């Protein structure tokens, strides 16, 4: 294997995230999960609001975790992001088609 495979570009040092960012991301993920859990436990919320709230919290947490833990915020991840977006469009289309088929 050549030595160029692991070499970084000259003049640009590799930026390393410290554990502080990981601790903060973990705490935010736990808080988002606790908000969703508390909303369900409370029980006094309208069911429509609760479903929309849980979906929004789930999407926020998914995007947050993709950005932080899967490093999608860094350069060079265009194709995985496009693939995830395409998969999301296909999944939403399948859900809408299934709901349309069931309630037609």
C-alpha positions as CSV (number, residue, x, y, z in Angstrom):
1,X,0.0,0.0,0.0
2,X,1.4,3.4,-0.8
3,X,2.2,6.0,1.8
4,X,-0.1,8.5,0.0
5,X,-3.2,6.7,1.1
6,X,-3.0,7.9,4.7
7,X,-1.2,11.2,4.0
8,X,-3.2,14.4,4.6
9,X,-2.8,17.4,2.2
10,X,0.3,19.4,2.9
11,X,-0.3,22.7,4.8
12,X,-3.7,21.6,6.2
13,X,-3.5,19.9,9.6
14,X,-6.2,17.3,10.3
15,X,-8.8,18.8,12.7
16,X,-9.5,16.5,15.6
17,X,-12.7,16.9,17.6
18,X,-12.2,16.7,21.3
19,X,-14.3,14.7,23.8
20,X,-16.0,17.9,24.9
21,X,-18.0,17.9,21.6
22,X,-18.9,14.3,22.0
23,X,-20.1,14.8,25.6
24,X,-22.3,17.7,24.5
25,X,-23.7,15.8,21.6
26,X,-24.5,12.8,23.8
27,X,-26.3,15.1,26.4
28,X,-28.3,16.7,23.6
29,X,-29.4,13.3,22.3
30,X,-30.4,12.2,25.7
31,X,-32.4,15.4,26.3
32,X,-34.3,15.0,22.9
33,X,-35.1,11.4,23.9
34,X,-36.3,12.6,27.4
35,X,-38.6,15.3,25.8
36,X,-40.2,12.6,23.6
37,X,-40.6,10.3,26.5
38,X,-42.0,13.0,28.8
39,X,-44.5,14.1,26.1
40,X,-45.9,10.5,25.9
41,X,-45.9,10.0,29.7
42,X,-47.7,13.3,30.3
43,X,-50.8,12.1,28.5
44,X,-52.6,15.4,28.5
45,X,-51.6,16.4,25.0
46,X,-53.8,16.2,21.9
47,X,-53.0,13.0,19.9
48,X,-52.4,14.9,16.7
49,X,-50.0,17.3,18.3
50,X,-48.2,14.4,20.1
51,X,-47.7,12.5,16.8
52,X,-46.4,15.6,15.0
53,X,-44.2,16.5,18.0
54,X,-42.7,13.0,18.1
55,X,-42.1,13.0,14.3
56,X,-40.4,16.4,14.5
57,X,-38.2,15.4,17.5
58,X,-37.3,12.2,15.7
59,X,-36.3,14.0,12.6
60,X,-34.3,16.6,14.6
61,X,-32.5,13.8,16.4
62,X,-31.8,11.9,13.2
63,X,-30.3,14.9,11.5
64,X,-28.3,15.8,14.6
65,X,-26.9,12.4,15.0
66,X,-26.0,12.2,11.3
67,X,-24.2,15.5,11.6
68,X,-22.3,14.7,14.8
69,X,-21.8,11.0,15.0
70,X,-21.7,10.1,11.3
71,X,-19.7,13.2,10.5
72,X,-22.0,14.2,7.6
73,X,-21.2,17.8,8.3
74,X,-17.6,17.4,7.0
75,X,-16.5,17.8,3.4
76,X,-16.5,14.8,1.0
77,X,-19.9,13.3,2.1
78,X,-21.9,14.5,-0.9
79,X,-22.8,11.1,-2.2
80,X,-23.9,9.6,1.2
81,X,-26.1,12.7,1.8
82,X,-27.6,12.4,-1.7
83,X,-28.2,8.6,-1.0
84,X,-29.9,9.3,2.3
85,X,-32.1,12.0,0.8
86,X,-33.1,9.7,-2.1
87,X,-33.9,6.9,0.4
88,X,-36.0,9.4,2.5
89,X,-38.0,10.4,-0.6
90,X,-38.6,6.7,-1.5
91,X,-39.7,6.0,2.1
92,X,-42.0,8.9,2.2
93,X,-43.5,7.9,-1.2
94,X,-44.0,4.4,0.0
95,X,-45.8,5.5,3.2
96,X,-48.0,7.9,1.3
97,X,-48.8,5.2,-1.2
98,X,-49.6,2.7,1.5
99,X,-51.9,5.2,3.3
100,X,-53.6,6.1,0.1
101,X,-54.2,2.4,-0.7
102,X,-55.6,1.7,2.7
103,X,-58.0,4.6,2.9
104,X,-59.1,4.7,-0.8
